[in-house]
């Protein structure tokens, strides 16, 4: 057939006719095997690997021929319903926000209205752009298999699905974990609002920044990966937005998780018109599970559109827990609820949800978590005792060292709060002989949590009277 035995075995898993021929040890014609391979590639069942080198110009022709031969024709995919993913956001001084999208199925045309599945809204396309190195072209339409910049999507964010979900779109988009939060201030007080909107734009372009504007405290916070990113942001704000900003000392990002199981209840029915009654069961989640939510009630109790509003609001409700930090590794079940045929609106459930969740967290209590980093250190053997002592002093843990040819390798984990400057110290103390690599490992229980609890910023949903006035815009 021209295809090796292993490839035929894989193909036979997706083609019954080919499987029968293979098991009967009959000859398999190349055309048949090639057709089966083409179909399997088109269905994303099999992923071909081609070997080549752009540097030495080898395999390039074979790669291009394979792309043309094995990948589905664009026309085939363009005839399907739209399924696209927003993978980046940028801003243009004239056109405003630009959503960069990858089209998996269907097409997007200029002037058409497109549904944002993630946000359950519709927005009109004002321009479809194909970008080059430092310019773009208005192409009017973009089809399956291609990428483009779309103008007109004012509310789109990175990760949004446009049209309908598709199995081709990745379920989880892996983003790096920011480990620090930092307070940003304008050098000139008159630039405060300008700085806030600039950070808002940058956060929409890079969701990891997760910018927060605490209006009551008049504070602007953004997340960062490390000190170098802080310097880059300072430069971007000055060069792109003409704002001089100063960054306070970064703080490690702590998180909270429920200490035990419990329930939270809210009855939001005054002052009318409003009606939303909810009861949640809150449980500790598995480490690294994030937020897990489920509804155990019927649409006869609470209409589906109101239940959708509860689900949409929960991540925002968990941005601050009872100790002032974001809540994670939590399982929430909606176990009881009630709406009213006349008085209930979707907004009532958006207001009630944070009150019910915070009531539950007050009853479960929370445990503070801190970020741990994993490390790998290589150094001369005579430095082992000193370095092991450093790690122990920083409340770190490590495996037995590997010792070979007068050098050792030590691997383990340690809390970021105690070790953020250790790579610099290690290099200095060892005279540059020790090397260390670090990366985020996990969030684990914080042993000195009382030192890191912070006050709730803004008005807490536990202060129900003030909170209701605030969200109903009756509190100045």
Secondary structure in CASP SS format (residue, H / E / C, confidence):
PFRMAT SS
TARGET T0000
AUTHOR 0000-0000-0000
METHOD secondary structure of the structure
MODEL  1
X C 1.00
X C 1.00
X C 1.00
X C 1.00
X H 1.00
X H 1.00
X H 1.00
X H 1.00
X H 1.00
X H 1.00
X H 1.00
X H 1.00
X C 1.00
X C 1.00
X C 1.00
X H 1.00
X H 1.00
X H 1.00
X H 1.00
X H 1.00
X H 1.00
X H 1.00
X H 1.00
X C 1.00
X C 1.00
X C 1.00
X C 1.00
X C 1.00
X C 1.00
X H 1.00
X H 1.00
X H 1.00
X H 1.00
X H 1.00
X H 1.00
X H 1.00
X H 1.00
X H 1.00
X H 1.00
X H 1.00
X H 1.00
X H 1.00
X C 1.00
X C 1.00
X C 1.00
X C 1.00
X C 1.00
X C 1.00
X C 1.00
X C 1.00
X C 1.00
X C 1.00
X E 1.00
X C 1.00
X C 1.00
X C 1.00
X C 1.00
X E 1.00
X C 1.00
X H 1.00
X H 1.00
X H 1.00
X H 1.00
X H 1.00
X H 1.00
X H 1.00
X H 1.00
X H 1.00
X H 1.00
X H 1.00
X C 1.00
X C 1.00
X C 1.00
X H 1.00
X H 1.00
X H 1.00
X H 1.00
X H 1.00
X C 1.00
X C 1.00
X C 1.00
X C 1.00
X E 1.00
X E 1.00
X E 1.00
X E 1.00
X E 1.00
X E 1.00
X E 1.00
X E 1.00
X E 1.00
X E 1.00
X C 1.00
X C 1.00
X C 1.00
X E 1.00
X E 1.00
X E 1.00
X E 1.00
X E 1.00
X E 1.00
X E 1.00
X E 1.00
X E 1.00
X E 1.00
X C 1.00
X E 1.00
X E 1.00
X E 1.00
X C 1.00
X C 1.00
X C 1.00
X E 1.00
X E 1.00
X E 1.00
X E 1.00
X C 1.00
X C 1.00
X C 1.00
X C 1.00
X E 1.00
X E 1.00
X E 1.00
X E 1.00
X C 1.00
X C 1.00
X E 1.00
X E 1.00
X E 1.00
X E 1.00
X E 1.00
X C 1.00
X C 1.00
X C 1.00
X C 1.00
X E 1.00
X E 1.00
X E 1.00
X C 1.00
X C 1.00
X E 1.00
X E 1.00
X E 1.00
X C 1.00
X C 1.00
X C 1.00
X E 1.00
X E 1.00
X E 1.00
X E 1.00
X E 1.00
X C 1.00
X C 1.00
X C 1.00
X C 1.00
X C 1.00
X C 1.00
X C 1.00
X C 1.00
X C 1.00
X E 1.00
X E 1.00
X E 1.00
X C 1.00
X C 1.00
X C 1.00
X C 1.00
X C 1.00
X C 1.00
X C 1.00
X C 1.00
X C 1.00
X C 1.00
X C 1.00
X C 1.00
X C 1.00
X C 1.00
X C 1.00
X C 1.00
X E 1.00
X E 1.00
X E 1.00
X E 1.00
X E 1.00
X E 1.00
X E 1.00
X C 1.00
X C 1.00
X H 1.00
X H 1.00
X H 1.00
X H 1.00
X H 1.00
X H 1.00
X H 1.00
X H 1.00
X H 1.00
X H 1.00
X H 1.00
X H 1.00
X H 1.00
X H 1.00
X H 1.00
X H 1.00
X H 1.00
X C 1.00
X H 1.00
X H 1.00
X H 1.00
X C 1.00
X C 1.00
X E 1.00
X E 1.00
X E 1.00
X C 1.00
X C 1.00
X C 1.00
X C 1.00
X E 1.00
X E 1.00
X E 1.00
X E 1.00
X E 1.00
X E 1.00
X C 1.00
X C 1.00
X H 1.00
X H 1.00
X H 1.00
X H 1.00
X H 1.00
X H 1.00
X H 1.00
X H 1.00
X H 1.00
X H 1.00
X H 1.00
X H 1.00
X H 1.00
X H 1.00
X H 1.00
X C 1.00
X C 1.00
X C 1.00
X E 1.00
X E 1.00
X E 1.00
X C 1.00
X C 1.00
X C 1.00
X E 1.00
X E 1.00
X C 1.00
X C 1.00
X E 1.00
X E 1.00
X E 1.00
X E 1.00
X C 1.00
X C 1.00
X C 1.00
X E 1.00
X E 1.00
X E 1.00
X E 1.00
X E 1.00
X E 1.00
X E 1.00
X C 1.00
X C 1.00
X C 1.00
X C 1.00
X C 1.00
X C 1.00
X C 1.00
X E 1.00
X E 1.00
X E 1.00
X E 1.00
X E 1.00
X E 1.00
X E 1.00
X E 1.00
X E 1.00
X C 1.00
X C 1.00
X C 1.00
X C 1.00
X C 1.00
X C 1.00
X E 1.00
X E 1.00
X E 1.00
X E 1.00
X E 1.00
X C 1.00
X C 1.00
X C 1.00
X C 1.00
X C 1.00
X C 1.00
X C 1.00
X C 1.00
X H 1.00
X H 1.00
X H 1.00
X H 1.00
X H 1.00
X H 1.00
X H 1.00
X H 1.00
X H 1.00
X H 1.00
X H 1.00
X H 1.00
X H 1.00
X H 1.00
X C 1.00
X C 1.00
X C 1.00
X C 1.00
X C 1.00
X C 1.00
X C 1.00
X C 1.00
X E 1.00
X E 1.00
X C 1.00
X C 1.00
X E 1.00
X E 1.00
X E 1.00
X E 1.00
X E 1.00
X E 1.00
X E 1.00
X E 1.00
X E 1.00
X C 1.00
X C 1.00
X C 1.00
X C 1.00
X C 1.00
X C 1.00
X C 1.00
X H 1.00
X H 1.00
X H 1.00
X H 1.00
X H 1.00
X H 1.00
X H 1.00
X H 1.00
X H 1.00
X H 1.00
X H 1.00
X H 1.00
X H 1.00
X H 1.00
X H 1.00
X H 1.00
X H 1.00
X H 1.00
X H 1.00
X C 1.00
X E 1.00
X E 1.00
X E 1.00
X E 1.00
X E 1.00
X E 1.00
X E 1.00
X E 1.00
X E 1.00
X E 1.00
X E 1.00
X E 1.00
X E 1.00
X E 1.00
X E 1.00
X H 1.00
X H 1.00
X H 1.00
X H 1.00
X H 1.00
X H 1.00
X H 1.00
X H 1.00
X H 1.00
X H 1.00
X H 1.00
X H 1.00
X H 1.00
X C 1.00
X C 1.00
X C 1.00
X E 1.00
X E 1.00
X C 1.00
X C 1.00
X C 1.00
X E 1.00
X E 1.00
X E 1.00
X C 1.00
X C 1.00
X E 1.00
X E 1.00
X E 1.00
X E 1.00
X E 1.00
X E 1.00
X E 1.00
X E 1.00
X E 1.00
X H 1.00
X H 1.00
X H 1.00
X H 1.00
X C 1.00
X C 1.00
X H 1.00
X H 1.00
X H 1.00
X H 1.00
X H 1.00
X H 1.00
X H 1.00
X H 1.00
X C 1.00
X C 1.00
X C 1.00
X C 1.00
X C 1.00
X E 1.00
X E 1.00
X E 1.00
X E 1.00
X E 1.00
X E 1.00
X E 1.00
X E 1.00
X E 1.00
X E 1.00
X E 1.00
X C 1.00
X C 1.00
X C 1.00
X H 1.00
X H 1.00
X H 1.00
X C 1.00
X C 1.00
X C 1.00
X C 1.00
X C 1.00
X C 1.00
X C 1.00
X C 1.00
X C 1.00
X C 1.00
X C 1.00
X C 1.00
X H 1.00
X H 1.00
X H 1.00
X H 1.00
X H 1.00
X H 1.00
X H 1.00
X H 1.00
X C 1.00
X C 1.00
X C 1.00
X C 1.00
X C 1.00
END
